[in-house]
C-alpha cells in the first residue's frame, strides 16, 4: 500500500473577496500535492471557505445579503480564481472544496464537541464547562483579547485591538469554556519533542513562548441571540460553537470524521500524514487551540503545521487597496501565464519568510528565468534538432577515437561530468521539495539550465555542422540538451504543469509526466531516433513597457469606477449630527502633535505585533513608544524616518514596557481589514516642531 499525504490550506474566511494570499498558499499546496503524487504517494488536497461567525453576519448585512448568500458569493469567487489558475479538481488540483456550511460538517463538528466533553484534560479535569464570560472580543480576529493584546486610547472607554486598531466588542454572556489552561505542559512537551510538528523553527519558538506565558481557558460558544450564524452546540440549542472550533474541525470532517457522508474518503488513512499550511497570523489557532482540541477528543495531532510568510510590496510594505500596491489576481490571470505566476511565487519567496511582489518583479523574473532560461533552452534545442537532424534525437555517444574532436569543442567526451551535475541537481531538488524549500530546489535546476546553455554556447553547434569529423560531437550536444530537457520536464511538473507537459510532448514523448517519479530518472533513457513533436515556444518574452502600461490603465479605470460608485451626497438619514461632530479650536489645541525622528526601531521579544521605538522629539532624551506595526513594517527600514507623534498622550504599559506617546498613522482598508500607513513628511521639517 502506498504512503499517504494529506495537505490542507487554511479554509479562507468568507467575508471578503479572494486575494494574492489565498492564491499563494493554494499554489504551494497544489505544487506539493503534485510532487508527492509523482513520488507515488496516495494524496489528498483540501481547500475551501470558513463560513460562520459574527464577521460573516456583519459582512452580509453590510452587503445587503443573508449570511448564506454572502458565503455562496465568496466561495463562488474563490472557486473561479482557483479555476483560472488551474487549481481546481478539473485541472488536477484540490480534491475537496470544503464549506463549513455543509450538513456533514455540522454533524462532524458536533461529534468532536461530544468527544471533547466526555474526555479529560492532561490534568484530569473535564475539558468543557459552563460559565459566564465577560471580556473584549475582536471580530476580525475572531478572538477574545487579553490585557496585553489591546490598548485603550486616551479618552476612550473602549479598548482597541493591537492588530486591527479598531474598537473591541464587549461580550458579557453565558458561555461554554474549554479548559485550555490545563494544556500548557502537554503542548510544550509535544512541540519541543516532536520533530517537524511546528515549522519553521522561528515560528515554533514563538508558539512555545506564548504557551510558556500561561494559557487561559477559552470561551468556545456564543449565545444564539448574539451570534445566530454558527453550528449549534449539541444538547444546547441556545448556543452556537466558537468559530475557530467549528472551522478547524473541517480538516477532519472533510475526510469522514464524525459523519457518514464522507466516511469513504478515509479519515484513518489520511489523517496520520497531514500537513497544514497556514499564514503566520493564524499559527496560534492551528497549534495552541487545534492541538489541544484534538488531544482532548482523543485524536492524533497533525504531522506538521507550517507557517509561511506574507507578501509585501517591493518597498517592504503590507499591501492595501488604498495605498495602491495590491496585486490583483484578475490582472495576474489576464496578463501573465499561469505557470509563470506559479514559478514566480515559489521561486521568489523562501517558504516560511516574507516575500516581495510587484508586477515588474514578476516580469523581470519571467523574462530572465523562463523566456531567456528554460524557454530559450527548449526553443534552441528543438530548433537545432529540426535544422541539423531532421527533427530526430540523435545518439549521444562519442566513439573513443573521436574524443579529441569533442575536447576541441570544449565538450566532456563521455558526458559523465554533465550526468553528475544533473543527477546531483535532481537529488537536491527532491530533498529541497521534501523539506518545503521550493526556492532553493528551483535554484538547483536553474543552475543546470545555465550549465547546458554554456555547453551549447561553448560547443557552437552551428560551427560543428560544418565539419564532418565533429558529427558525433554535434550529436552529443543535441542529445545531452534534449535529455536534460526531459529531466527538467519531469522535475518541474509540480511547479509548471502546462509548460512541463508541453516540453515533454515536444521531445516526442507521450507518457503522463504527472505520474513520473523524478527520483527514478536515469540518464540515457531517451531513445535515439525519437521524432520530436510540433514545437511551440513555452515562455514568450514579456514586453515590459506594454504590459505595465496596460496594467496602469486598468488600475486607473478601477479607481474611476470606485469613485463613481461613491454617493455625491451622503444619505441624510445616516449623517451624524454636525454640531456633535465638530470640535472647538480649544479642543484641538489640547492635542500636542510634534515631529519626531525614529532613532531606534526593534521587535519586542515574544510580541508578534509590537515594535519598540525610541523617537527624538528634541527633548533631553528620546521617547520610548510602542506601536502595533510589526506586521506591516520592517523595523530597520524605519530608522531615520520623521513621523508625527502625539506627545502629550498619557503613558500606558504594554508587555511590561511604558509607551510615552503615539505614532500617527492613517487607517487603510484592503478588504481583509485596516492596515496602518505611518504619517510622515516630504519637506525637511525640524525635529520637535509642533503641528498646527
For each residue, the residues with C-beta under 8 A, 3 or more apart:
1: 42
2: 40 41 42
3: 40 41 42 273
4: 41 42 43 44 269 270 272 273
5: 32 33 36 41 42 43 44 273 275
6: 43 44 45 46 255 270 271 273 274 275
7: 29 32 33 36 43 44 45 46 274 275 277
8: 29 45 46 47 251 274 275 276 277
9: 12 22 25 26 29 46 47 277
10: 25 50 276 277 278 279 282 286
11: 46 47 48 49 50 98 100 247 250
12: 9 18 22 47 48 49 50 78
13: 16 49 50 55 56
14: 49 50 51 56 59 70 71 74 75
15: 55 56 58 59 70 74
16: 13 19 59 74 671 672
17: 74 77 671
18: 12 22 23 74 77 78 81 329
19: 16 22 23 326 329 671 672
20: 23 24 311 319 326 327 329 332 357
21: 24 25 279 310 311 672
22: 9 12 18 19 25 26 78 81
23: 18 19 20 26 27 81 85 329 332 345
24: 20 21 27 28 308 311 345 349
25: 9 10 21 22 28 29 277 278 279 308
26: 9 22 23 29 30 47 82 85 87 93 94
27: 23 24 30 31 85 87 341 342 345 346
28: 24 25 31 32 277 308 345 346 351 438
29: 7 8 9 25 26 32 33 45 47 94 277
30: 26 27 33 34 45 87 93 94 494
31: 27 28 34 35 342 346 438 494 495
32: 5 7 28 29 35 36 275 433 436 494
33: 5 7 29 30 36 37 43 45 93 494
34: 30 31 37 38 92 493 494 497 514
35: 31 32 38 39 433 494
36: 5 7 32 33 39 41 43
37: 33 34 40 41 43 514 515
38: 34 35 490 493 494 514 515 516 517 518
39: 35 36 430 517 518 519
40: 2 3 37 517
41: 2 3 4 5 36 37
42: 1 2 3 4 5 269
43: 4 5 6 7 33 36 37 95
44: 4 5 6 7 95 96 255 265 270
45: 6 7 8 29 30 33 93 94 95 96
46: 6 7 8 9 11 94 95 96 98 250 251 254 255
47: 8 9 11 12 26 29 82 87 94 96 97 98
48: 11 12 75 96 97 98 99 100 250 254
49: 11 12 13 14 71 74 75 78 97 98 99 100
50: 10 11 12 13 14 53 100 243 247 250
51: 14 56 67 71 75 99 100 101
52: 56 100 101 229 230 231 240 241 243 246 247
53: 50 56 57 139 142 227 229 230 243
54: 57 58 139 142 169 222 226 227 229 243
55: 13 15 58 59 139 140 142
56: 13 14 15 51 52 53 59 60 67 70 71 229
57: 53 54 60 61 67 227 228 229
58: 15 54 55 61 62 139
59: 14 15 16 55 56 62 63 70
60: 56 57 63 65 66 67 69 70
61: 57 58 64
62: 58 59
63: 59 60 70
64: 61
65: 60 69 70 73
66: 60 69 70
67: 51 56 57 60 70 71 229
68: 71 72 101
69: 60 65 66 72 73
70: 14 15 56 59 60 63 65 66 67 73 74
71: 14 49 51 56 67 68 74 75 99 101
72: 68 69 75 76
73: 65 69 70 76 77
74: 14 15 16 17 18 49 70 71 77 78
75: 14 48 49 51 71 72 78 79 97 99
76: 72 73 79 80
77: 17 18 73 74 80 81
78: 12 18 22 49 74 75 81 82 97
79: 75 76 82 83 88 97
80: 76 77 83 84
81: 18 22 23 77 78 84 85 329 333
82: 26 47 78 79 85 87 88 93 94 97
83: 79 80 86 87 88 90 91
84: 80 81 329 333 338
85: 23 26 27 81 82 329 333 338 341 342
86: 83 91 92 93 338 497 498
87: 26 27 30 47 82 83 91 93 94
88: 79 82 83 91 93 94 97
89: 92 93 94 95 97
90: 83 93
91: 83 86 87 88 497
92: 34 86 89 497 514
93: 26 30 33 45 82 86 87 88 89 90
94: 26 29 30 45 46 47 82 87 88 89 97
95: 43 44 45 46 89
96: 44 45 46 47 48 254
97: 47 48 49 75 78 79 82 88 89 94
98: 11 46 47 48 49 102 105 250 254
99: 48 49 51 71 75 102 105
100: 11 48 49 50 51 52 105 109 231 246 247 250
101: 51 52 68 71 105
102: 98 99 105 106
103: 106 107 261
104: 107 108 253 259 260 261 262
105: 98 99 100 101 102 108 109 231 246 249 250 253 254 259
106: 102 103 109 110 231 232
107: 103 104 110 111 253 258 259 260 261
108: 104 105 111 112 249 252 253 257 258 259 262
109: 100 105 106 112 113 231 241 245 246 249 253 258
110: 106 107 113 114 231 232 233 234 258
111: 107 108 114 115 257 258 259
112: 108 109 115 116 245 249 252 257 258 293 297 299
113: 109 110 116 117 128 233 234 241 245
114: 110 111 117 118 234
115: 111 112 118 119 296 297 298 299
116: 112 113 119 127 128 178 293 296 297
117: 113 114 126 127 128
118: 114 115
119: 115 116 127 296 297 298
120: 124 125 126 127 296
121: 124 125 126 127 179 182 183 296
122: 182 183 185 186 295
123: 182
124: 120 121
125: 120 121 179 182
126: 117 120 121 129 179
127: 116 117 119 120 121 178 179 182 296
128: 113 116 117 176 177 178 179 220
129: 126 176 177 179
130: 174 175 176 177
131: 174 175 176 177
132: 172 173 174 175
133: 144 171 172 173 174 175 177 219
134: 171 172
135: 144 145 170 171 219
136: 144 145 150 159 168 169 170 171
137: 143 144 145 168 169 170 171
138: 141 142 143 144 145 150 161 163 164 166 168 169
139: 53 54 55 58 142 169
140: 55 161 163 164 166 673
141: 138 145 161 163 164
142: 53 54 55 138 139 243 244
143: 137 138 244 285
144: 133 135 136 137 138 171 218 219
145: 135 136 137 138 141 149 150 159 161 168
146: 149 150 216
147: 150
148: 654 655
149: 145 146 161 162
150: 136 138 145 146 147 159 160 161 162 168
151: 159 160 162 628 652 654
152: 156 157 158 159 160 652
153: 156 160 662
154: 649 650
155:
156: 152 153 159 160 167
157: 152
158: 152 167 168 170
159: 136 145 150 151 152 156 167 168
160: 150 151 152 153 156 164 165 166 167 168
161: 138 140 141 145 149 150 164 165 166 168
162: 149 150 151 165 609 610 628 654
163: 138 140 141 609 628 631
164: 138 140 141 160 161 673 674
165: 160 161 162 628 667 674 676
166: 138 140 160 161 674
167: 156 158 159 160
168: 136 137 138 145 150 158 159 160 161
169: 54 136 137 138 139
170: 135 136 137 158
171: 133 134 135 136 137 144 219 222 226
172: 132 133 134
173: 132 133 222 223 226
174: 130 131 132 133 223 239
175: 130 131 132 133 219 220 221 222 223 239
176: 128 129 130 131 219 220 221 233 236 239
177: 128 129 130 131 133 217 218 219 220
178: 116 127 128 217 218 220 245 292 293 296
179: 121 125 126 127 128 129 182 183 217
180: 183 215 216 217 218 288 289 292
181: 184 214 215 216 217
182: 121 122 123 125 127 179 186
183: 121 122 179 180 186 187 215 288 292 295
184: 181 187 188 211 212 214 215
185: 122 188 189
186: 122 182 183 189 190 292 295
187: 183 184 190 191 211 215 287 288 291 292
188: 184 185 191 192 208 211 212
189: 185 186 192 193
190: 186 187 193 194 197 291 301
191: 187 188 194 197 198 204 207 208 211 287
192: 188 189 208
193: 189 190
194: 190 191 197 301
195:
196: 199 303 304
197: 190 191 194 204 301 302 303 304 305
198: 191 203 204 207 283 287 304 305 307
199: 196 203 204 304 305 306 307 352 436
200: 203 204 306 307 352
201: 204 205
202: 205 206 352
203: 198 199 200 206 207 280 283 307 352
204: 191 197 198 199 200 201 207 208
205: 201 202 208 209
206: 202 203 209 210 283 606 608
207: 191 198 203 204 210 211 283 284 287 288
208: 188 191 192 204 205 211 212
209: 205 206 212 213 605 606
210: 206 207 213 284 288 606
211: 184 187 188 191 207 208 215 288
212: 184 188 208 209
213: 209 210 606
214: 181 184
215: 180 181 183 184 187 211 288
216: 146 180 181
217: 177 178 179 180 181
218: 144 177 178 180 242 289
219: 133 135 144 171 175 176 177 222 242
220: 128 175 176 177 178 241 242 245
221: 175 176 233 236 239 240 241 242
222: 54 171 173 175 219 226 227 230 239 240 242
223: 173 174 175 226 227 238 239
224: 227 228 230 232 237 238 239 240
225: 228 238
226: 54 171 173 222 223
227: 53 54 57 222 223 224 230 240
228: 57 224 225 240
229: 52 53 54 56 57 67 240
230: 52 53 222 224 227 240 241 243 246
231: 52 100 105 106 109 110 240 241 246
232: 106 110 224 236 237 239 240 241
233: 110 113 176 221 236 237 238 239 240 241
234: 110 113 114
235:
236: 176 221 232 233 239
237: 224 232 233
238: 223 224 225 233
239: 174 175 176 221 222 223 224 232 233 236
240: 52 221 222 224 227 228 229 230 231 232 233
241: 52 109 113 220 221 230 231 232 233 245 246
242: 218 219 220 221 222 245 246
243: 50 52 53 54 142 230 246 247
244: 142 143 247 248 285 289
245: 109 112 113 178 220 241 242 248 249 289 293
246: 52 100 105 109 230 231 241 242 243 249 250
247: 11 50 52 100 243 244 250
248: 244 245 251 285 286 289 290 293
249: 105 108 109 112 245 246 252 253 257 293
250: 11 46 48 50 98 100 105 246 247 253 254
251: 8 46 248 254 255 274 276 302
252: 108 112 249 255 257 258 267 271 299
253: 104 105 107 108 109 249 250 256 257 258 259 262
254: 46 48 96 98 105 250 251 262 265
255: 6 44 46 251 252 262 265 266 267 270 271
256: 253 259 262 263 264 265 266 267
257: 108 111 112 249 252 253 267 271 299
258: 107 108 109 110 111 112 252 253
259: 104 105 107 108 111 253 256 262 263
260: 104 107 263
261: 103 104 107
262: 104 108 253 254 255 256 259 265
263: 256 259 260 267
264: 256
265: 44 254 255 256 262 270
266: 255 256 269 270
267: 252 255 256 257 263 270 271
268: 271 272
269: 4 42 266 272
270: 4 6 44 255 265 266 267 273 274
271: 6 252 255 257 267 268 274 299 300
272: 4 268 269 300 303
273: 3 4 5 6 270 303
274: 6 7 8 251 270 271 302 303 304
275: 5 6 7 8 32 302 303 304 305 306
276: 8 10 251 286 302 304 305 306
277: 7 8 9 10 25 28 29 306 308
278: 10 25 282 283 286 305 306 307 308
279: 10 21 25 282 283 307 308 310
280: 203 283 307 308 309 310 608
281: 310 631
282: 10 278 279 285 286
283: 198 203 206 207 278 279 280 286 287 305 307
284: 207 210 287 288 289
285: 143 244 248 282 288 289 290
286: 10 248 276 278 282 283 289 290 305
287: 187 191 198 207 283 284 290 291 305
288: 180 183 187 207 210 211 215 284 285 291 292
289: 180 218 244 245 248 284 285 286 292 293
290: 248 285 286 287 293 294 302 305
291: 187 190 287 288 294 295 301 302
292: 178 180 183 186 187 288 289 295 296
293: 112 116 178 245 248 249 289 290 296 297
294: 290 291 297 299 300 301 302
295: 122 183 186 291 292 298 299 301
296: 115 116 119 120 121 127 178 292 293
297: 112 115 116 119 293 294
298: 115 119 295
299: 112 115 252 257 271 294 295
300: 271 272 294
301: 190 194 197 291 294 295
302: 197 251 274 275 276 290 291 294 305
303: 196 197 272 273 274 275
304: 196 197 198 199 274 275 276
305: 197 198 199 275 276 278 283 286 287 290 302
306: 199 200 275 276 277 278 351 352 436
307: 198 199 200 203 278 279 280 283 352
308: 24 25 28 277 278 279 280 349 351 352
309: 280 349 351 352 353 354 355
310: 21 279 280 281 318 354 355 631
311: 20 21 24 319 327 349 354 355 356 357
312: 315 316 317 318 319 354 355 356 357
313: 316 317 318 319 323 325 356 357 358
314: 356 357 358 360 361
315: 312 325
316: 312 313 356 633 634 637
317: 312 313 323 325 632 633 677
318: 310 312 313 631 632 670 675
319: 20 311 312 313 323 325 326 327 357 670
320: 323 325 326 668 669 670 675 677
321: 324 326 668 669 670 671
322: 668 669 670 677
323: 313 317 319 320 326 668 670 675 677
324: 321 555
325: 313 315 317 319 320
326: 19 20 319 320 321 323 670
327: 20 311 319 331 332 357 358 359
328: 331 332 555
329: 18 19 20 23 81 84 85 332 333
330: 333 334
331: 327 328 334 335 359 551 554 555
332: 20 23 327 328 329 335 336 341 362
333: 81 84 85 329 330 336 338
334: 330 331
335: 331 332 359 547 550 551
336: 332 333 340 341 362 366 542
337: 340 341 366 498 499 539
338: 84 85 86 333 341 342 498
339: 342 343 370 495 496 497 498 499 539
340: 336 337 343 344 362 366 370 539
341: 27 85 332 336 337 338 344 345 362
342: 27 31 85 338 339 345 346 495 496
343: 339 340 346 347 365 366 369 370 442 495 496
344: 340 341 347 348 361 362 365 366
345: 23 24 27 28 341 342 348 349 355 357
346: 27 28 31 342 343 349 438 439 442 495
347: 343 344 365 369 438 439 442 443
348: 344 345 355 356 357 361 365 439
349: 24 308 309 311 345 346 353 354 355 439
350: 353 355 437 439 440
351: 28 306 308 309 436 437 438 439
352: 199 200 202 203 306 307 308 309 436
353: 309 349 350
354: 309 310 311 312 349
355: 309 310 311 312 345 348 349 350
356: 311 312 313 314 316 348 361
357: 20 311 312 313 314 319 327 345 348 361 362
358: 313 314 327 361 362
359: 327 331 335 362 363 547 548 551
360: 314 363 364 544 548
361: 314 344 348 356 357 358 364 365
362: 332 336 340 341 344 357 358 359 365 366
363: 359 360 366 367 542 544 547 548
364: 360 361 367 368 544
365: 343 344 347 348 361 362 368 369 370
366: 336 337 340 343 344 362 363 369 370 371 539 542
367: 363 364 370 371 372 541 542 544
368: 364 365 371 372 373
369: 343 347 365 366 372 373 374 446
370: 339 340 343 365 366 367 373 374 375 538 539
371: 366 367 368 375 376 539 540 541 542
372: 367 368 369 375 376 541
373: 368 369 370 376 377 446 449 450 453
374: 369 370 377 378 446 449 488 492 499 538 539
375: 370 371 372 378 379 537 538 539 540
376: 371 372 373 379 380 453
377: 373 374 380 381 449 452 453 481 484 485
378: 374 375 381 382 485 503 506 537 538
379: 375 376 382 383 535 537 538
380: 376 377 383 384 456
381: 377 378 384 385 456 478 481 482 485
382: 378 379 385 386 506 532 535
383: 379 380 386 387 535
384: 380 381 387 388 389 461 478 481
385: 381 382 388 389 391 392 393 478 482 532
386: 382 383 389 390 391 532 535
387: 383 384
388: 384 385 461 465 474 478
389: 384 385 386 392 393 394 475 478
390: 386
391: 385 386 531 532
392: 385 389 529 530 531 532
393: 385 389 478 479 482 507 508 526 527 528 529 530 531 532
394: 389 474 475 478 479 528 529
395: 475 479 528
396: 415 475 476 478 479 480 483 524 528
397: 472 476
398: 402 403 406 411 413 414 415 472 473 475 476
399: 402 472
400: 403 413
401:
402: 398 399 405 406 413 469 472 473
403: 398 400 406 407 413 414
404: 407 408
405: 402 408 409 469 470 472 473
406: 398 402 403 409 411 412 413 472 473 476
407: 403 404 410 411 413
408: 404 405
409: 405 406 458 459 460 464 470 473 477
410: 407 455 458 459
411: 398 406 407 455 458 459 473 476 477
412: 406 415 416 417 418
413: 398 400 402 403 406 407
414: 398 403
415: 396 398 412 418 419 476 480 523
416: 412 419 420
417: 412 420 421
418: 412 415 421 422 451 452 455 480 484
419: 415 416 422 423 523
420: 416 417 423 424
421: 417 418 424 425 447 448 451
422: 418 419 425 426 448 484 487 523
423: 419 420 426 427 523
424: 420 421 427 428
425: 421 422 428 429 444 445 447 448
426: 422 423 429 430 487 491 518 519 521
427: 423 424 430 431
428: 424 425 431 432 441 444
429: 425 426 432 433 441 442 444 445 491 518
430: 39 426 427 433 434 441 518 519
431: 427 428 434 435 441
432: 428 429 435 437 438 440 441 444
433: 32 35 429 430 436 437 438 441 494
434: 430 431
435: 431 432
436: 32 199 306 351 352 433
437: 350 351 432 433 440 441
438: 28 31 346 347 351 432 433 441 442 495
439: 346 347 348 349 350 351 442 443
440: 350 432 437 443 444
441: 428 429 430 431 432 433 437 438 444 445
442: 343 346 347 429 438 439 445 446 495
443: 347 439 440 446 447
444: 425 428 429 432 440 441 447 448
445: 425 429 441 442 448 449 488 491 492
446: 369 373 374 442 443 449 450
447: 421 425 443 444 450 451
448: 421 422 425 444 445 451 452 484 487 488
449: 373 374 377 445 446 452 453 488
450: 373 446 447 453 454
451: 418 421 447 448 454 455
452: 377 418 448 449 455 456 480 481 484
453: 373 376 377 449 450 456 457
454: 450 451 457 458
455: 410 411 418 451 452 458 459 477 480 481
456: 380 381 452 453 459 461 477 481
457: 453 454 460
458: 409 410 411 454 455
459: 409 410 411 455 456 464 473 474 477
460: 409 457 463 464
461: 384 388 456 464 465 474 477 478
462: 465
463: 460 466 467
464: 409 459 460 461 467 470 471 473 474 477
465: 388 461 462 470 474
466: 463
467: 463 464 470
468: 471
469: 402 405
470: 405 409 464 465 467 473 474
471: 464 468 474 475
472: 397 398 399 402 405 406 475 476
473: 398 402 405 406 409 411 459 464 470 476 477
474: 388 394 459 461 464 465 470 471 477 478
475: 389 394 395 396 398 471 472 478 479
476: 396 397 398 406 411 415 472 473 479 480
477: 409 411 455 456 459 461 464 473 474 480 481
478: 381 384 385 388 389 393 394 396 461 474 475 481 482
479: 393 394 395 396 475 476 482 483 526 528
480: 396 415 418 452 455 476 477 483 484
481: 377 381 384 452 455 456 477 478 484 485
482: 381 385 393 478 479 485 486 507 526 532
483: 396 479 480 486 487 523 524 526
484: 377 418 422 448 452 480 481 487 488
485: 377 378 381 481 482 488 489 503 507
486: 482 483 489 490 504 507 509 521 525 526
487: 422 426 448 483 484 490 491 518 521
488: 374 445 448 449 484 485 491 492 500 503
489: 485 486 492 493 500 501 503 504 507 513
490: 38 486 487 493 500 504 513 516 518 521
491: 426 429 445 487 488 518 521
492: 374 445 488 489 495 496 499 500
493: 34 38 489 490 496 497 500 501 513 514 516
494: 30 31 32 33 34 35 38 433 497
495: 31 339 342 343 346 438 442 492 500
496: 339 342 343 492 493 499 500
497: 34 86 91 92 339 493 494 500 501 514
498: 86 337 338 339 501 502
499: 337 339 374 492 496 502 503 538 539
500: 488 489 490 492 493 495 496 497 503 504 513
501: 489 493 497 498 504 505 513 514
502: 498 499 505 506 536 538
503: 378 485 488 489 499 500 506 507 538
504: 486 489 490 500 501 507 509 511 513
505: 501 502 508 509 510 533
506: 378 382 502 503 532 533 534 535 536
507: 393 482 485 486 489 503 504 526 530 532 533
508: 393 505 530 531 532 533
509: 486 504 505 526 530
510: 505
511: 504 515 516
512: 515 516
513: 489 490 493 500 501 504 516
514: 34 37 38 92 493 497 501
515: 37 38 511 512
516: 38 490 493 511 512 513 520 521
517: 38 39 40 520 521
518: 38 39 426 429 430 487 490 491 521
519: 39 426 430
520: 516 517
521: 426 486 487 490 491 516 517 518 525
522: 525
523: 415 419 422 423 483
524: 396 483
525: 486 521 522
526: 393 479 482 483 486 507 509 530
527: 393 530
528: 393 394 395 396 479
529: 392 393 394
530: 392 393 507 508 509 526 527
531: 391 392 393 508
532: 382 385 386 391 392 393 482 506 507 508 535
533: 505 506 507 508
534: 506
535: 379 382 383 386 506 532
536: 502 506
537: 375 378 379 540
538: 370 374 375 378 379 499 502 503
539: 337 339 340 366 370 371 374 375 499
540: 371 375 537
541: 367 371 372
542: 336 363 366 367 371 547
543: 546 547
544: 360 363 364 367 547 548
545: 548 549
546: 543 549 550
547: 335 359 363 542 543 544 550 551
548: 359 360 363 544 545 551 552
549: 545 546 552 553
550: 335 546 547 553 554
551: 331 335 359 547 548 554 555
552: 548 549 555 556
553: 549 550 556 557
554: 331 550 551 557 558
555: 324 328 331 551 552 558 559
556: 552 553 559 560
557: 553 554 560 561
558: 554 555 561 562
559: 555 556 562 563
560: 556 557 563 564
561: 557 558 564 565
562: 558 559 565 566
563: 559 560 566
564: 560 561
565: 561 562
566: 562 563
567: 570 571
568:
569: 572
570: 567 574 575
571: 567 574 575
572: 569 575
573:
574: 570 571
575: 570 571 572 578
576: 580 581
577: 580 581
578: 575 581 582
579: 582
580: 576 577
581: 576 577 578
582: 578 579
583: 587 588
584: 587 588
585: 588 589
586: 589 590
587: 583 584 590
588: 583 584 585 591
589: 585 586
590: 586 587 648
591: 588 646 648
592: 646 647 648 690
593: 644 645 646 647 664 690 691
594: 617 618 644 645 647 688 689 690 691
595: 617 642 643 644 645 681 685 686 687 688 689 690 691
596: 615 616 617 623 642 643 644 645 647 687 688
597: 615 616 640 641 642 643 687
598: 601 613 614 615 638 639 640 641 642 643
599: 614 615 616 622 639
600: 612 613 614 622 639
601: 598 611 612 613 635 636 638 639
602: 611 612 635
603: 607 610 611 612 630 635
604: 607 610 611 612 626 630 655 657
605: 209
606: 206 209 210 213 655
607: 603 604 610 630 655
608: 206 280 630 631
609: 162 163 628 630 631
610: 162 603 604 607 626 627 628 629 630 654 655
611: 601 602 603 604 626 627 628 629 630 633 635 638
612: 600 601 602 603 604 624 625 626 657
613: 598 600 601 624 625 626 627 638 663
614: 598 599 600 622 623 624 625
615: 596 597 598 599 622 623 625 643 645 661 663
616: 596 597 599 619 622 687 688
617: 594 595 596 622 623 645 647 661 687 688
618: 594 686 687 688
619: 616 622 623 688
620:
621:
622: 599 600 614 615 616 617 619
623: 596 614 615 617 619 645 647 660 661
624: 612 613 614 657 658 659 660
625: 612 613 614 615 645 659 660 661 662 663
626: 604 610 611 612 613 654 655 657 659
627: 610 611 613 659 662 663 665
628: 151 162 163 165 609 610 611 631 676
629: 610 611 632 633 663 665 676 678
630: 603 604 607 608 609 610 611 633 635
631: 163 281 310 318 608 609 628
632: 317 318 629 675 676
633: 316 317 611 629 630 637 638 678
634: 316 637 638
635: 601 602 603 611 630 638 639
636: 601 639
637: 316 633 634
638: 598 601 611 613 633 634 635 641 678
639: 598 599 600 601 635 636
640: 597 598
641: 597 598 638 678 680
642: 595 596 597 598 680 681 685 687
643: 595 596 597 598 615 663 664 678 679 680
644: 593 594 595 596 663 664 679 680 691
645: 593 594 595 596 615 617 623 625 661 662 663 664
646: 591 592 593 649 661 662 664
647: 592 593 594 596 617 623 661
648: 590 591 592
649: 154 646 660 661 662
650: 154
651: 658 659 660 661
652: 151 152 658 659
653: 656 657 658 659
654: 148 151 162 610 626 657 659
655: 148 604 606 607 610 626
656: 653
657: 604 612 624 626 653 654
658: 624 651 652 653
659: 624 625 626 627 651 652 653 654 662
660: 623 624 625 649 651
661: 615 617 623 625 645 646 647 649 651
662: 153 625 627 645 646 649 659
663: 613 615 625 627 629 643 644 645 678 679
664: 593 643 644 645 646 678 679
665: 627 629 676 677 678 679
666: 676 677 679
667: 165 674 675 676
668: 320 321 322 323 674 675 676 677
669: 320 321 322 673 674 675
670: 318 319 320 321 322 323 326 673 674 675
671: 16 17 19 321
672: 16 19 21
673: 140 164 669 670
674: 164 165 166 667 668 669 670
675: 318 320 323 632 667 668 669 670
676: 165 628 629 632 665 666 667 668
677: 317 320 322 323 665 666 668
678: 629 633 638 641 643 663 664 665
679: 643 644 663 664 665 666
680: 641 642 643 644
681: 595 642 684 685
682:
683:
684: 681
685: 595 642 681 689
686: 595 618 689
687: 595 596 597 616 617 618 642
688: 594 595 596 616 617 618 619
689: 594 595 685 686
690: 592 593 594 595
691: 593 594 595 644
692:
